[in-house]
Every structure is written in structure tokens, then in C-alpha cells.
């Protein structure tokens, strides 16, 4: 099965430039794509205006795990991924604590 590839991003989401070669790197990007969808706000992608969860609105929230899980499944599935597991802490203080496992689409 072919994997999606894209230009590598650094930990802040900016384009990564290899300091040795001075060039971009092409990497498997399924995790990047899932992260981009979760962080995007609806309308960020003009070609697909409904894509985007705006995960930041759930930061420091409690009691919204079911709603958030449903929204994650909907958004990730719309991009062709199959969500296998979602782990949402009871109080989502740090967005890095959210875990989403998804199988990428066959290309």
C-alpha cells in the first residue's frame, strides 16, 4: 500500500529545511495530514471548506469527550482515513495529550 507523502514539517508546523542540504525533505505524511485537519478551522482550505476541526476550541474543556470524538471521526474519515482509536483525556489541558490512531487510505 502506498503511503501519502508531503514536505516535512517541524514540530511547530512550519516547513522543515535540512540544514545540511539546505533543501526540503519529502516524508510519509499521514500523521501530518491528520494533525493539520485537527488544527485547521473550517474554511482554511478554500477547495474543501468543510474540512477542519479547530481543536483549539476544545482546549481546557471538560465533559466534551463524546462530541470531540465524533467530530474527529467525521473529519478524519472525510479525508479517507479509517480511525482505529482515539484517546481523549478527561480535561484536555494540553492538546499534545490527545491521541488519534488512523489507517491511511490506499492510493
MDTraj code that builds the backbone (N, CA, C; nanometers):
import mdtraj as md
import numpy as np

residues = "UNK UNK UNK UNK UNK UNK UNK UNK UNK UNK UNK UNK UNK UNK UNK UNK UNK UNK UNK UNK UNK UNK UNK UNK UNK UNK UNK UNK UNK UNK UNK UNK UNK UNK UNK UNK UNK UNK UNK UNK UNK UNK UNK UNK UNK UNK UNK UNK UNK UNK UNK UNK UNK UNK UNK UNK UNK UNK UNK UNK UNK UNK UNK UNK UNK UNK UNK UNK UNK UNK UNK UNK UNK UNK UNK UNK UNK UNK UNK UNK UNK UNK UNK UNK UNK UNK UNK UNK UNK UNK UNK UNK UNK UNK UNK UNK UNK UNK UNK UNK UNK UNK UNK UNK UNK UNK UNK".split()
xyz = np.array([
    [0.0840, -0.1170, 0.0000],
    [0.0000, 0.0000, 0.0000],
    [0.0888, 0.1237, 0.0000],
    [0.0602, 0.2144, -0.0909],
    [0.1363, 0.3386, -0.0992],
    [0.0965, 0.4321, 0.0136],
    [0.1931, 0.5028, 0.0648],
    [0.1687, 0.5987, 0.1723],
    [0.1656, 0.7391, 0.1129],
    [0.0918, 0.8263, 0.1773],
    [0.0913, 0.9663, 0.1358],
    [0.2249, 1.0283, 0.1718],
    [0.2736, 1.1140, 0.0853],
    [0.3984, 1.1838, 0.1111],
    [0.3770, 1.3336, 0.0939],
    [0.4549, 1.4101, 0.1676],
    [0.4448, 1.5549, 0.1615],
    [0.5767, 1.6136, 0.2096],
    [0.5872, 1.7450, 0.2007],
    [0.7052, 1.8125, 0.2521],
    [0.7010, 1.8065, 0.4035],
    [0.8140, 1.7724, 0.4639],
    [0.8228, 1.7577, 0.6091],
    [0.7972, 1.8899, 0.6796],
    [0.7265, 1.8805, 0.7933],
    [0.7037, 1.9964, 0.8790],
    [0.7822, 1.9769, 1.0079],
    [0.8221, 2.0892, 1.0697],
    [0.8872, 2.0776, 1.2002],
    [0.7802, 2.0659, 1.3084],
    [0.8221, 2.0644, 1.4333],
    [0.7279, 2.0429, 1.5439],
    [0.6269, 2.1563, 1.5616],
    [0.6531, 2.2727, 1.5014],
    [0.5589, 2.3842, 1.5095],
    [0.4681, 2.3922, 1.3872],
    [0.4872, 2.3033, 1.2901],
    [0.4050, 2.3033, 1.1699],
    [0.4636, 2.3824, 1.0554],
    [0.5795, 2.4449, 1.0753],
    [0.6464, 2.5170, 0.9672],
    [0.7210, 2.4188, 0.8779],
    [0.7514, 2.4617, 0.7567],
    [0.8284, 2.3770, 0.6670],
    [0.9669, 2.3518, 0.7258],
    [1.0103, 2.2265, 0.7173],
    [1.1408, 2.1874, 0.7698],
    [1.2431, 2.1983, 0.6581],
    [1.3543, 2.2644, 0.6861],
    [1.4636, 2.2740, 0.5896],
    [1.5838, 2.2035, 0.6494],
    [1.6345, 2.1049, 0.5788],
    [1.7509, 2.0295, 0.6227],
    [1.8711, 2.1232, 0.6221],
    [1.9352, 2.1386, 0.7374],
    [2.0470, 2.2326, 0.7476],
    [2.1708, 2.1844, 0.6744],
    [2.1819, 2.0547, 0.6512],
    [2.2972, 2.0012, 0.5790],
    [2.2849, 2.0271, 0.4293],
    [2.1668, 1.9974, 0.3729],
    [2.1483, 2.0118, 0.2287],
    [2.0866, 2.1452, 0.1901],
    [2.0224, 2.2134, 0.2870],
    [1.9565, 2.3396, 0.2578],
    [1.8296, 2.3227, 0.1768],
    [1.7724, 2.2027, 0.1794],
    [1.6559, 2.1729, 0.0970],
    [1.5439, 2.1143, 0.1818],
    [1.4254, 2.1071, 0.1227],
    [1.3126, 2.0429, 0.1885],
    [1.3318, 1.8922, 0.1876],
    [1.2576, 1.8212, 0.2719],
    [1.2589, 1.6752, 0.2734],
    [1.1181, 1.6246, 0.2463],
    [1.1085, 1.5174, 0.1701],
    [0.9811, 1.4516, 0.1439],
    [0.9730, 1.3319, 0.2379],
    [0.8626, 1.3230, 0.3152],
    [0.8454, 1.2160, 0.4137],
    [0.7039, 1.1606, 0.4060],
    [0.6833, 1.0420, 0.4668],
    [0.5476, 0.9912, 0.4834],
    [0.4732, 1.0896, 0.5723],
    [0.3522, 1.1246, 0.5330],
    [0.2894, 1.2389, 0.5982],
    [0.1504, 1.2124, 0.6544],
    [0.1138, 1.0876, 0.6741],
    [-0.0202, 1.0607, 0.7276],
    [-0.0426, 1.1305, 0.8612],
    [0.0544, 1.1255, 0.9508],
    [0.0400, 1.1907, 1.0814],
    [0.0281, 1.3423, 1.0652],
    [0.1054, 1.4006, 0.9727],
    [0.0967, 1.5443, 0.9464],
    [-0.0418, 1.5807, 0.8956],
    [-0.0958, 1.4997, 0.8041],
    [-0.2271, 1.5299, 0.7478],
    [-0.3349, 1.5268, 0.8551],
    [-0.3310, 1.4259, 0.9407],
    [-0.4294, 1.4154, 1.0487],
    [-0.4165, 1.5368, 1.1415],
    [-0.2944, 1.5720, 1.1795],
    [-0.2727, 1.6876, 1.2659],
    [-0.3199, 1.8174, 1.2024],
    [-0.2949, 1.8329, 1.0735],
    [-0.3384, 1.9541, 1.0036],
    [-0.4907, 1.9656, 1.0036],
    [-0.5600, 1.8545, 0.9827],
    [-0.7069, 1.8560, 0.9825],
    [-0.7597, 1.8921, 1.1203],
    [-0.6986, 1.8371, 1.2241],
    [-0.7459, 1.8639, 1.3601],
    [-0.7241, 2.0092, 1.3998],
    [-0.6172, 2.0705, 1.3549],
    [-0.5860, 2.2081, 1.3923],
    [-0.6552, 2.3111, 1.3037],
    [-0.6889, 2.2736, 1.1805],
    [-0.7489, 2.3679, 1.0859],
    [-0.8889, 2.4093, 1.1306],
    [-0.9277, 2.5275, 1.0898],
    [-1.0621, 2.5786, 1.1136],
    [-1.1390, 2.5638, 0.9829],
    [-1.2664, 2.5287, 0.9909],
    [-1.3474, 2.5189, 0.8692],
    [-1.3309, 2.6461, 0.7874],
    [-1.3004, 2.6281, 0.6597],
    [-1.2782, 2.7418, 0.5714],
    [-1.1320, 2.7705, 0.5446],
    [-1.0411, 2.7109, 0.6219],
    [-0.8978, 2.7314, 0.5979],
    [-0.8561, 2.6789, 0.4601],
    [-0.9146, 2.5674, 0.4205],
    [-0.8836, 2.5085, 0.2900],
    [-0.9943, 2.5488, 0.1941],
    [-0.9676, 2.6441, 0.1074],
    [-1.0709, 2.7011, 0.0205],
    [-1.1326, 2.5967, -0.0724],
    [-1.0547, 2.4981, -0.1150],
    [-1.1078, 2.3952, -0.2043],
    [-1.2011, 2.2994, -0.1304],
    [-1.1795, 2.2811, -0.0005],
    [-1.2605, 2.1918, 0.0821],
    [-1.3023, 2.2677, 0.2085],
    [-1.4003, 2.3565, 0.1996],
    [-1.4320, 2.4468, 0.3107],
    [-1.4871, 2.3802, 0.4367],
    [-1.5319, 2.2562, 0.4289],
    [-1.5861, 2.1905, 0.5476],
    [-1.4804, 2.1161, 0.6282],
    [-1.3603, 2.1036, 0.5730],
    [-1.2524, 2.0335, 0.6433],
    [-1.1958, 2.1253, 0.7503],
    [-1.1785, 2.0718, 0.8692],
    [-1.1177, 2.1469, 0.9788],
    [-1.1975, 2.1328, 1.1063],
    [-1.1307, 2.0938, 1.2136],
    [-1.1965, 2.0691, 1.3419],
    [-1.1812, 2.1861, 1.4378],
    [-1.0740, 2.2638, 1.4257],
    [-1.0401, 2.3705, 1.5203],
    [-1.0268, 2.3115, 1.6606],
    [-0.9323, 2.2236, 1.6756],
    [-0.9089, 2.1531, 1.8014],
    [-0.8846, 2.2489, 1.9179],
    [-0.8331, 2.3664, 1.8892],
    [-0.8003, 2.4616, 1.9955],
    [-0.9243, 2.5050, 2.0757],
    [-1.0427, 2.4977, 2.0155],
    [-1.1641, 2.5350, 2.0888],
    [-1.1974, 2.4361, 2.1999],
    [-1.1368, 2.3177, 2.1956],
    [-1.1620, 2.2164, 2.2976],
    [-1.0577, 2.2184, 2.4098],
    [-0.9546, 2.3004, 2.3951],
    [-0.8501, 2.3051, 2.4963],
    [-0.9073, 2.3536, 2.6288],
    [-0.8668, 2.2899, 2.7376],
    [-0.9120, 2.3197, 2.8739],
    [-1.0625, 2.2967, 2.8930],
    [-1.1204, 2.2116, 2.8102],
    [-1.2624, 2.1821, 2.8256],
    [-1.2799, 2.0478, 2.8964],
    [-1.3923, 2.0322, 2.9611],
    [-1.4252, 1.9054, 3.0249],
    [-1.5657, 1.8653, 2.9818],
    [-1.5907, 1.7343, 2.9817],
    [-1.7228, 1.6839, 2.9511],
    [-1.7613, 1.6878, 2.8048],
    [-1.6646, 1.7080, 2.7164],
    [-1.6955, 1.7132, 2.5734],
    [-1.6278, 1.6003, 2.4965],
    [-1.5879, 1.4953, 2.5668],
    [-1.5144, 1.3873, 2.5020],
    [-1.5946, 1.3216, 2.3894],
    [-1.7232, 1.2954, 2.4133],
    [-1.8033, 1.2278, 2.3110],
    [-1.8207, 1.3153, 2.1876],
    [-1.8483, 1.4424, 2.2080],
    [-1.8633, 1.5355, 2.0958],
    [-1.7330, 1.5461, 2.0176],
    [-1.6221, 1.5597, 2.0890],
    [-1.4921, 1.5712, 2.0250],
    [-1.4576, 1.4445, 1.9478],
    [-1.4835, 1.3284, 2.0076],
    [-1.4542, 1.2021, 1.9384],
    [-1.5354, 1.1900, 1.8097],
    [-1.6610, 1.2276, 1.8148],
    [-1.7464, 1.2218, 1.6948],
    [-1.6938, 1.3150, 1.5873],
    [-1.6569, 1.4359, 1.6260],
    [-1.6043, 1.5334, 1.5299],
    [-1.4728, 1.4858, 1.4684],
    [-1.3854, 1.4267, 1.5513],
    [-1.2581, 1.3746, 1.4992],
    [-1.2846, 1.2656, 1.3970],
    [-1.3713, 1.1700, 1.4313],
    [-1.4034, 1.0613, 1.3382],
    [-1.4600, 1.1150, 1.2068],
    [-1.5490, 1.2122, 1.2154],
    [-1.6098, 1.2697, 1.0949],
    [-1.5052, 1.3373, 1.0071],
    [-1.4212, 1.4195, 1.0670],
    [-1.3219, 1.4949, 0.9908],
    [-1.2155, 1.4044, 0.9283],
    [-1.1662, 1.3098, 1.0070],
    [-1.0596, 1.2222, 0.9574],
    [-1.1139, 1.1272, 0.8506],
    [-1.2336, 1.0769, 0.8714],
    [-1.2958, 0.9867, 0.7730],
    [-1.3217, 1.0584, 0.6408],
    [-1.3557, 1.1869, 0.6466],
    [-1.3815, 1.2642, 0.5247],
    [-1.2582, 1.2733, 0.4365],
    [-1.1398, 1.2583, 0.4948],
    [-1.0155, 1.2629, 0.4172],
    [-0.9696, 1.1232, 0.3755],
    [-1.0524, 1.0227, 0.3994],
    [-1.0212, 0.8885, 0.3525],
    [-0.9510, 0.7996, 0.4529],
    [-0.9304, 0.8465, 0.5747],
    [-0.8655, 0.7657, 0.6768],
    [-0.9697, 0.6837, 0.7524],
    [-0.9251, 0.5746, 0.8116],
    [-1.0096, 0.4925, 0.8974],
    [-0.9560, 0.5053, 1.0389],
    [-1.0343, 0.5678, 1.1256],
    [-0.9922, 0.5896, 1.2639],
    [-0.9994, 0.4576, 1.3385],
    [-0.8886, 0.4181, 1.4005],
    [-0.8849, 0.2923, 1.4745],
    [-0.8946, 0.3129, 1.6247],
    [-0.8477, 0.4286, 1.6739],
    [-0.8509, 0.4524, 1.8183],
    [-0.8337, 0.6013, 1.8459],
    [-0.9098, 0.6502, 1.9439],
    [-0.8965, 0.7891, 1.9888],
    [-0.8867, 0.7877, 2.1407],
    [-0.7865, 0.8550, 2.1942],
    [-0.7708, 0.8669, 2.3388],
    [-0.7796, 1.0155, 2.3735],
    [-0.8853, 1.0497, 2.4498],
    [-0.9081, 1.1888, 2.4889],
    [-0.9041, 1.1973, 2.6406],
    [-0.8103, 1.2739, 2.6973],
    [-0.8070, 1.2907, 2.8428],
    [-0.9333, 1.3614, 2.8915],
    [-0.9697, 1.3381, 3.0169],
    [-1.0914, 1.3989, 3.0715],
    [-1.0857, 1.5508, 3.0669],
    [-0.9701, 1.6079, 3.1005],
    [-0.9516, 1.7519, 3.0899],
    [-0.8403, 1.7747, 2.9878],
    [-0.8771, 1.8239, 2.8731],
    [-0.7824, 1.8398, 2.7631],
    [-0.7058, 1.9707, 2.7781],
    [-0.6145, 1.9739, 2.8772],
    [-0.5343, 2.0939, 2.9010],
    [-0.4289, 2.1129, 2.7932],
    [-0.3579, 2.0055, 2.7625],
    [-0.2516, 2.0105, 2.6637],
    [-0.2974, 1.9322, 2.5412],
    [-0.3056, 1.9967, 2.4267],
    [-0.3531, 1.9308, 2.3065],
    [-0.2627, 1.8149, 2.2650],
    [-0.1389, 1.8153, 2.3125],
    [-0.0470, 1.7053, 2.2817],
    [-0.0893, 1.5759, 2.3501],
    [-0.1771, 1.5842, 2.4504],
    [-0.2240, 1.4648, 2.5207],
    [-0.3294, 1.3881, 2.4418],
    [-0.3855, 1.4484, 2.3389],
    [-0.4842, 1.3819, 2.2542],
    [-0.4127, 1.2830, 2.1629],
    [-0.4646, 1.1621, 2.1541],
    [-0.4044, 1.0605, 2.0675],
    [-0.5083, 1.0131, 1.9667],
    [-0.4724, 1.0187, 1.8384],
    [-0.5596, 0.9717, 1.7311],
    [-0.4795, 0.8731, 1.6471],
    [-0.5337, 0.7526, 1.6334],
    [-0.4709, 0.6496, 1.5517],
    [-0.5609, 0.6238, 1.4313],
    [-0.5030, 0.6320, 1.3129],
    [-0.5818, 0.6143, 1.1912],
    [-0.4987, 0.5440, 1.0852],
    [-0.5667, 0.4589, 1.0087],
    [-0.5028, 0.3940, 0.8955],
    [-0.5260, 0.4805, 0.7729],
    [-0.4187, 0.5048, 0.6998],
    [-0.4295, 0.5884, 0.5809],
    [-0.4992, 0.5177, 0.4682],
    [-0.5499, 0.5937, 0.3737],
    [-0.6193, 0.5360, 0.2591],
    [-0.5214, 0.4696, 0.1637],
    [-0.5706, 0.3727, 0.0907],
    [-0.4877, 0.3107, -0.0119],
    [-0.4842, 0.4031, -0.1322],
    [-0.3647, 0.4249, -0.1846],
    [-0.3503, 0.5137, -0.3008],
    [-0.3237, 0.4333, -0.4249],
])
top = md.Topology()
chain = top.add_chain()
for i, resn in enumerate(residues, 1):
    res = top.add_residue(resn, chain, resSeq=i)
    for name in ("N", "CA", "C"):
        top.add_atom(name, md.element.get_by_symbol(name[0]), res)
traj = md.Trajectory(xyz[None], top)
